[in-house]
Protein backbone atom coordinates (compact mmCIF):
# COMPACT_ATOMS: atom_id res chain seq x y z
CA UNK A 1 0.00 0.00 0.00
CA UNK A 2 1.54 3.32 -1.07
CA UNK A 3 2.06 6.05 1.51
CA UNK A 4 -0.80 8.28 0.25
CA UNK A 5 -3.27 5.45 0.67
CA UNK A 6 -1.91 4.72 4.15
CA UNK A 7 -2.40 8.33 5.21
CA UNK A 8 -5.97 8.30 3.88
CA UNK A 9 -6.61 5.02 5.70
CA UNK A 10 -5.50 6.75 8.88
CA UNK A 11 -7.84 9.65 8.12
CA UNK A 12 -10.73 7.18 7.76
CA UNK A 13 -9.83 5.64 11.14
CA UNK A 14 -9.94 9.10 12.71
CA UNK A 15 -13.28 9.89 11.05
CA UNK A 16 -14.78 6.77 12.60
CA UNK A 17 -14.24 8.25 16.08
CA UNK A 18 -17.06 10.69 15.35
CA UNK A 19 -19.68 7.99 14.77
CA UNK A 20 -22.92 8.76 16.56
CA UNK A 21 -21.82 12.29 17.51
CA UNK A 22 -21.80 14.47 14.37
CA UNK A 23 -25.12 13.88 12.55
CA UNK A 24 -26.53 15.48 10.45
CA UNK A 25 -22.96 16.29 9.42
CA UNK A 26 -20.75 13.58 7.90
CA UNK A 27 -17.91 11.89 9.76
CA UNK A 28 -14.62 13.37 8.55
CA UNK A 29 -10.98 12.65 9.37
CA UNK A 30 -7.90 14.64 8.43
CA UNK A 31 -4.15 13.91 8.43
CA UNK A 32 -1.47 16.51 7.68
CA UNK A 33 1.86 15.29 6.31
CA UNK A 34 5.18 17.11 5.87
CA UNK A 35 8.12 15.28 4.27
CA UNK A 36 6.50 11.89 4.85
CA UNK A 37 5.93 12.61 8.53
CA UNK A 38 2.48 13.08 10.10
CA UNK A 39 2.55 16.47 11.79
CA UNK A 40 -1.16 16.85 12.54
CA UNK A 41 -4.35 14.82 12.92
CA UNK A 42 -7.96 15.64 13.62
CA UNK A 43 -11.55 14.58 13.14
CA UNK A 44 -15.02 16.08 13.42
CA UNK A 45 -15.81 15.30 17.05
CA UNK A 46 -19.26 16.75 17.62
CA UNK A 47 -21.99 18.46 15.59
CA UNK A 48 -21.68 22.24 15.75
CA UNK A 49 -18.02 22.12 16.77
CA UNK A 50 -14.79 22.38 14.77
CA UNK A 51 -14.43 20.32 11.61
CA UNK A 52 -11.68 17.76 11.01
CA UNK A 53 -9.40 20.13 9.09
CA UNK A 54 -9.56 22.76 11.84
CA UNK A 55 -8.73 20.23 14.56
CA UNK A 56 -5.87 18.80 12.49
CA UNK A 57 -4.38 22.24 11.82
CA UNK A 58 -4.62 23.19 15.49
CA UNK A 59 -2.76 19.99 16.43
CA UNK A 60 0.31 21.00 14.38
CA UNK A 61 2.93 22.23 16.84
CA UNK A 62 5.10 24.03 14.27
CA UNK A 63 2.57 26.01 12.24
CA UNK A 64 5.26 27.14 9.77
CA UNK A 65 5.34 23.57 8.39
CA UNK A 66 1.78 23.92 7.08
CA UNK A 67 3.03 25.89 4.08
CA UNK A 68 4.23 23.07 1.88
CA UNK A 69 2.35 20.30 3.72
CA UNK A 70 -0.05 17.77 2.20
CA UNK A 71 -3.51 17.45 3.74
CA UNK A 72 -5.39 14.13 3.51
CA UNK A 73 -9.11 14.51 4.18
CA UNK A 74 -11.89 11.92 3.81
CA UNK A 75 -14.46 14.36 2.37
CA UNK A 76 -14.22 17.47 0.23
CA UNK A 77 -13.57 20.48 2.50
CA UNK A 78 -16.68 22.58 3.04
CA UNK A 79 -17.07 25.85 1.17
CA UNK A 80 -20.00 27.41 3.01
CA UNK A 81 -20.65 29.11 6.33
CA UNK A 82 -22.68 26.76 8.53
CA UNK A 83 -22.08 26.24 12.23
CA UNK A 84 -18.39 26.90 11.43
CA UNK A 85 -16.47 28.86 8.73
CA UNK A 86 -15.46 27.16 5.43
CA UNK A 87 -12.57 24.72 5.79
CA UNK A 88 -11.47 25.26 2.18
CA UNK A 89 -10.73 28.91 2.96
CA UNK A 90 -8.70 27.93 6.04
CA UNK A 91 -6.51 25.58 3.97
CA UNK A 92 -5.90 28.42 1.49
CA UNK A 93 -5.04 30.78 4.35
CA UNK A 94 -2.48 28.28 5.70
CA UNK A 95 -0.94 27.96 2.20
CA UNK A 96 -0.86 24.16 2.19
CA UNK A 97 0.79 22.67 -0.89
CA UNK A 98 -1.55 19.80 -1.72
CA UNK A 99 -4.94 18.45 -0.62
CA UNK A 100 -5.82 14.78 -1.18
CA UNK A 101 -9.55 14.06 -0.95
CA UNK A 102 -11.26 10.69 -0.69
CA UNK A 103 -14.89 11.50 -1.56
CA UNK A 104 -16.59 14.34 -3.41
CA UNK A 105 -19.28 16.01 -1.27
CA UNK A 106 -22.61 15.70 -3.10
CA UNK A 107 -24.27 18.21 -0.77
CA UNK A 108 -25.38 21.06 -3.10
CA UNK A 109 -23.95 23.56 -0.60
CA UNK A 110 -20.48 22.12 -1.27
CA UNK A 111 -20.66 20.10 -4.50
CA UNK A 112 -17.21 20.86 -5.94
CA UNK A 113 -17.03 24.39 -4.57
CA UNK A 114 -14.48 23.44 -1.93
CA UNK A 115 -12.21 21.86 -4.55
CA UNK A 116 -12.62 24.94 -6.78
CA UNK A 117 -11.57 27.30 -3.97
CA UNK A 118 -8.42 25.24 -3.40
CA UNK A 119 -7.50 25.03 -7.09
CA UNK A 120 -8.19 28.73 -7.66
CA UNK A 121 -5.63 29.42 -4.92
CA UNK A 122 -3.02 27.31 -6.72
CA UNK A 123 -3.24 24.33 -4.37
CA UNK A 124 -2.84 20.94 -6.02
CA UNK A 125 -5.93 18.78 -5.46
CA UNK A 126 -6.10 15.00 -5.89
CA UNK A 127 -9.45 13.24 -5.55
CA UNK A 128 -10.77 9.68 -5.34
CA UNK A 129 -8.19 8.13 -2.99
CA UNK A 130 -10.13 5.40 -1.10
CA UNK A 131 -13.32 7.01 -2.39
CA UNK A 132 -15.40 3.82 -2.10
CA UNK A 133 -14.35 3.32 1.53
CA UNK A 134 -15.12 6.95 2.38
CA UNK A 135 -18.58 6.81 0.79
CA UNK A 136 -19.33 3.55 2.60
CA UNK A 137 -18.28 5.04 5.94
CA UNK A 138 -20.64 8.00 5.37
CA UNK A 139 -23.45 6.03 3.72
CA UNK A 140 -25.96 7.64 6.11
CA UNK A 141 -24.89 11.14 5.04
CA UNK A 142 -24.90 10.28 1.32
CA UNK A 143 -28.29 8.53 1.55
CA UNK A 144 -29.77 11.62 3.18
CA UNK A 145 -28.33 13.90 0.50
CA UNK A 146 -28.91 11.72 -2.56
CA UNK A 147 -32.10 9.79 -1.72
CA UNK A 148 -33.77 12.52 0.35
CA UNK A 149 -34.53 10.12 3.22
CA UNK A 150 -32.74 8.67 6.25
CA UNK A 151 -30.54 5.57 6.00
CA UNK A 152 -32.85 2.75 7.11
CA UNK A 153 -31.56 -0.18 9.17
CA UNK A 154 -33.92 -3.06 9.94
CA UNK A 155 -33.21 -5.15 13.01
CA UNK A 156 -34.93 -8.22 14.33
CA UNK A 157 -34.24 -11.33 16.37
CA UNK A 158 -35.69 -14.69 15.43
CA UNK A 159 -35.68 -18.18 16.87
CA UNK A 160 -33.99 -21.10 15.20
CA UNK A 161 -37.41 -22.19 13.93
CA UNK A 162 -38.13 -18.75 12.42
CA UNK A 163 -40.36 -16.83 14.85
CA UNK A 164 -39.96 -13.25 16.12
CA UNK A 165 -42.51 -13.64 18.93
CA UNK A 166 -44.86 -16.14 20.52
CA UNK A 167 -48.52 -16.20 19.54
CA UNK A 168 -49.31 -13.82 22.41
CA UNK A 169 -46.74 -11.37 20.88
CA UNK A 170 -44.22 -11.89 23.73
CA UNK A 171 -40.61 -12.19 22.59
CA UNK A 172 -38.30 -11.91 25.65
CA UNK A 173 -35.63 -13.13 25.45
CA UNK A 174 -34.77 -14.60 22.07
CA UNK A 175 -31.11 -13.55 22.02
CA UNK A 176 -28.32 -13.59 24.61
CA UNK A 177 -27.05 -10.68 26.72
CA UNK A 178 -24.08 -9.96 24.41
CA UNK A 179 -26.36 -9.61 21.39
CA UNK A 180 -28.66 -7.30 23.34
CA UNK A 181 -25.71 -5.15 24.41
CA UNK A 182 -24.67 -4.82 20.76
CA UNK A 183 -28.14 -3.48 19.95
CA UNK A 184 -27.66 -0.76 22.59
CA UNK A 185 -24.38 0.20 20.90
CA UNK A 186 -26.28 0.50 17.61
CA UNK A 187 -28.92 2.67 19.23
CA UNK A 188 -26.20 5.09 20.36
CA UNK A 189 -24.88 5.31 16.79
CA UNK A 190 -28.15 6.15 15.01
CA UNK A 191 -30.28 9.28 15.02
CA UNK A 192 -33.64 7.57 15.57
CA UNK A 193 -35.27 4.28 16.49
CA UNK A 194 -38.72 3.15 15.34
CA UNK A 195 -41.29 0.54 16.33
CA UNK A 196 -44.86 -0.23 15.35
CA UNK A 197 -47.95 -0.26 17.53
CA UNK A 198 -47.85 -3.95 18.50
CA UNK A 199 -44.21 -3.84 19.63
CA UNK A 200 -44.98 -0.78 21.76
CA UNK A 201 -48.09 -2.42 23.21
CA UNK A 202 -46.78 -5.89 24.00
CA UNK A 203 -43.09 -5.26 24.76
CA UNK A 204 -43.42 -1.77 26.30
CA UNK A 205 -39.83 -0.92 25.25
CA UNK A 206 -37.98 2.14 26.55
CA UNK A 207 -35.94 2.32 23.29
CA UNK A 208 -33.10 4.12 25.05
CA UNK A 209 -29.39 3.37 25.52
CA UNK A 210 -28.75 1.45 28.72
CA UNK A 211 -26.04 -1.18 28.15
CA UNK A 212 -23.70 1.20 26.34
CA UNK A 213 -22.37 4.75 26.69
CA UNK A 214 -23.88 7.18 24.20
CA UNK A 215 -26.79 9.44 23.36
CA UNK A 216 -30.38 8.23 23.24
CA UNK A 217 -31.87 8.19 19.74
CA UNK A 218 -35.08 9.99 18.83
CA UNK A 219 -37.89 7.49 19.57
CA UNK A 220 -40.58 6.92 16.93
CA UNK A 221 -43.78 4.91 17.19
CA UNK A 222 -46.50 4.45 14.57
CA UNK A 223 -49.94 4.44 16.18
CA UNK A 224 -52.38 5.52 13.43
CA UNK A 225 -55.52 5.68 15.56
CA UNK A 226 -53.86 6.52 18.91
CA UNK A 227 -54.81 3.23 20.54
CA UNK A 228 -51.73 2.92 22.77
CA UNK A 229 -51.92 3.57 26.52
CA UNK A 230 -50.30 6.77 27.83
CA UNK A 231 -48.66 4.71 30.60
CA UNK A 232 -46.21 3.08 28.14
CA UNK A 233 -42.51 3.91 28.53
CA UNK A 234 -42.48 5.49 25.06
CA UNK A 235 -44.74 8.25 26.34
CA UNK A 236 -42.79 9.03 29.54
CA UNK A 237 -41.22 12.18 27.99
CA UNK A 238 -37.79 11.04 29.18
CA UNK A 239 -36.48 11.09 25.60
CA UNK A 240 -37.67 13.09 22.54
CA UNK A 241 -40.37 10.96 20.89
CA UNK A 242 -42.59 11.20 17.80
CA UNK A 243 -45.91 9.38 17.47
CA UNK A 244 -47.14 9.26 13.86
CA UNK A 245 -50.93 9.09 13.60
CA UNK A 246 -53.97 10.32 11.65
CA UNK A 247 -55.84 11.87 14.60
CA UNK A 248 -53.98 14.86 16.04
CA UNK A 249 -51.04 17.25 15.88
CA UNK A 250 -49.81 18.10 19.37
CA UNK A 251 -46.65 18.71 21.36
CA UNK A 252 -46.48 17.61 24.99
CA UNK A 253 -43.05 18.24 26.49
CA UNK A 254 -40.59 16.12 24.50
CA UNK A 255 -43.44 14.05 23.04
CA UNK A 256 -44.76 15.12 19.63
CA UNK A 257 -47.85 13.72 17.95
CA UNK A 258 -47.49 14.19 14.19
CA UNK A 259 -50.66 13.97 12.15
CA UNK A 260 -50.28 12.42 8.69
CA UNK A 261 -52.94 11.93 6.00
CA UNK A 262 -55.15 8.83 6.19
CA UNK A 263 -53.46 5.94 4.44
CA UNK A 264 -49.97 7.37 5.00
CA UNK A 265 -47.04 5.24 3.94
CA UNK A 266 -43.52 4.52 5.18
CA UNK A 267 -42.31 6.95 2.50
CA UNK A 268 -44.37 9.74 4.15
CA UNK A 269 -42.73 9.06 7.51
CA UNK A 270 -39.23 8.96 6.00
CA UNK A 271 -39.92 12.21 4.18
CA UNK A 272 -40.94 13.90 7.43
CA UNK A 273 -37.83 12.57 9.18
CA UNK A 274 -35.65 13.82 6.33
CA UNK A 275 -37.15 17.29 6.76
CA UNK A 276 -36.16 17.06 10.44
CA UNK A 277 -32.55 16.25 9.39
CA UNK A 278 -32.76 12.72 10.80
CA UNK A 279 -29.91 10.97 9.00
CA UNK A 280 -30.54 7.38 10.07
CA UNK A 281 -33.25 5.26 11.67
CA UNK A 282 -32.97 1.85 13.31
CA UNK A 283 -36.25 -0.03 12.95
CA UNK A 284 -36.78 -2.67 15.63
CA UNK A 285 -40.07 -4.08 14.42
CA UNK A 286 -42.38 -5.77 14.88
CA UNK A 287 -43.04 -8.23 12.13
CA UNK A 288 -45.81 -6.27 10.37
CA UNK A 289 -43.79 -3.04 10.20
CA UNK A 290 -40.65 -4.84 9.05
CA UNK A 291 -42.54 -6.61 6.26
CA UNK A 292 -44.11 -3.33 5.11
CA UNK A 293 -40.69 -1.69 4.83
CA UNK A 294 -39.16 -4.69 3.07
CA UNK A 295 -42.01 -4.64 0.55
CA UNK A 296 -41.61 -0.88 0.02
CA UNK A 297 -37.88 -1.43 -0.64
CA UNK A 298 -37.17 1.73 1.35
CA UNK A 299 -34.43 0.11 3.42
CA UNK A 300 -30.66 -0.05 3.22
CA UNK A 301 -29.48 -2.65 5.72
CA UNK A 302 -30.96 -5.52 7.73
CA UNK A 303 -29.35 -6.98 10.86
CA UNK A 304 -30.91 -10.30 11.82
CA UNK A 305 -30.09 -12.27 14.96
CA UNK A 306 -30.92 -15.98 14.99
CA UNK A 307 -30.77 -17.79 18.33
CA UNK A 308 -30.78 -21.48 19.15
CA UNK A 309 -34.07 -21.06 21.00
CA UNK A 310 -37.23 -22.53 19.51
CA UNK A 311 -40.85 -21.40 20.03
CA UNK A 312 -42.54 -24.17 18.03
CA UNK A 313 -45.21 -21.71 16.89
CA UNK A 314 -45.76 -17.96 16.89
CA UNK A 315 -45.39 -14.90 14.67
CA UNK A 316 -43.17 -15.71 11.67
CA UNK A 317 -40.04 -13.67 10.99
CA UNK A 318 -39.75 -11.78 7.70
CA UNK A 319 -37.99 -13.68 4.93
CA UNK A 320 -34.28 -12.87 4.41
CA UNK A 321 -34.29 -9.80 2.16
CA UNK A 322 -31.22 -10.49 0.00
CA UNK A 323 -28.00 -12.53 0.00
CA UNK A 324 -26.06 -12.41 3.27
CA UNK A 325 -23.27 -9.80 3.26
CA UNK A 326 -21.72 -10.84 6.57
CA UNK A 327 -22.26 -13.48 9.23
CA UNK A 328 -20.98 -13.12 12.81
CA UNK A 329 -21.20 -15.59 15.69
CA UNK A 330 -22.06 -13.99 19.05
CA UNK A 331 -21.78 -16.85 21.51
CA UNK A 332 -24.76 -19.09 20.64
CA UNK A 333 -26.42 -16.43 18.45
CA UNK A 334 -25.73 -15.76 14.76
CA UNK A 335 -25.91 -12.22 13.40
CA UNK A 336 -26.46 -11.98 9.65
CA UNK A 337 -26.18 -8.63 7.90
CA UNK A 338 -27.89 -7.92 4.58
CA UNK A 339 -27.47 -4.91 2.30
CA UNK A 340 -30.12 -3.70 -0.10
CA UNK A 341 -28.62 -3.55 -3.57
C-alpha positions, 0 to 999 in steps of 0.5 A: 500500500503506497504512503498516500493510501496509508495516510488516507486510511489513517484519516478514515480511522480518525473519522470513525471516532465521530460515529454517533456524535456528528449527525446530520454532518458527515464523519470526517478525518484529516491527516497533515503530512510534511516530508513523509511525517504526520505532523497533525491529525484531527476529526469532526468530534461533535456536531456544531463544533470544529471540523476535522481540518480545523482540529488537524491544523490546530494539532500541528505544533510548528505552524510554519510547516503547514506551508508546503504540507499535504492534507489528507481529508476523507471528504471534500472540505466545506465551502460554506458558512454553517455552524463553522467557517469554510474549511477550504478557505482555512486551507488556502489561508495556511498555504498548504501545498496539496490536498488529497480528498477521498470523496466528493461532497454531493451536498449542493452547498459544497458540490465541488465548490471546496475543490474549486476554492483550493485550485483557484488558490493554486493548491494541487488537489487530488481526488478519489483516494479510497473514495469507495471506503469513504462513501461507505463510511458515510453512507448515512450522510450520502443517503440523506443527500442523494435519496432525500430520506434517512438511512434505514436499518432493519433489526430483528431477532428470530428463533432457530425455527423462524419466529420473532414472537410467541402467539401472544406477541411476547418475545423476551428473550430470544437472544443472549445478553451480548447480542442485546448489548450490541443493539444498545451500541447500535442505538447510540450510533443512530439518530432515531429508532422506530417501532410499530404499535404492536411492539410498543403495546406488548413489549413496552420498550424504553428504546433508550441506551442502557447497556452502552455509553452514548446518546439516546436516539429519537424514539418513533412509534407508529400508532395511526388511531392513537390506541396505545396507553399513555402509561407506556414507557415510550410516552414518559417524555424522558427522551424526545419521541414522535408518534405518527398518527392520523388523529392529532397534531400536538406537542407535549413536552418532548413528546410530539404527535405528528398527524399524517394523511389517512393511508400514510405510507412509510415513505411519508414518515421517512420524508418527514424525518428527512425534513427534520434532518434525521440521518438514520433510523434503526427499525426494531419491528415488529413483524408487520412493520418490518414486512411493510418496509421490506415490501416498500424497498425503502431500506438499506441494511438488515441486521438479523439475529438468529438464536438457538431457541425454539418457540414451536409456533408464533409470529413468523419472521420476515424472509431474508431480504437479500444474499447475506453480506456478513455473518458473525457468531455472538456466543450461541447467536448468529448475526447476519447482515444484509445490504439492499442492492 
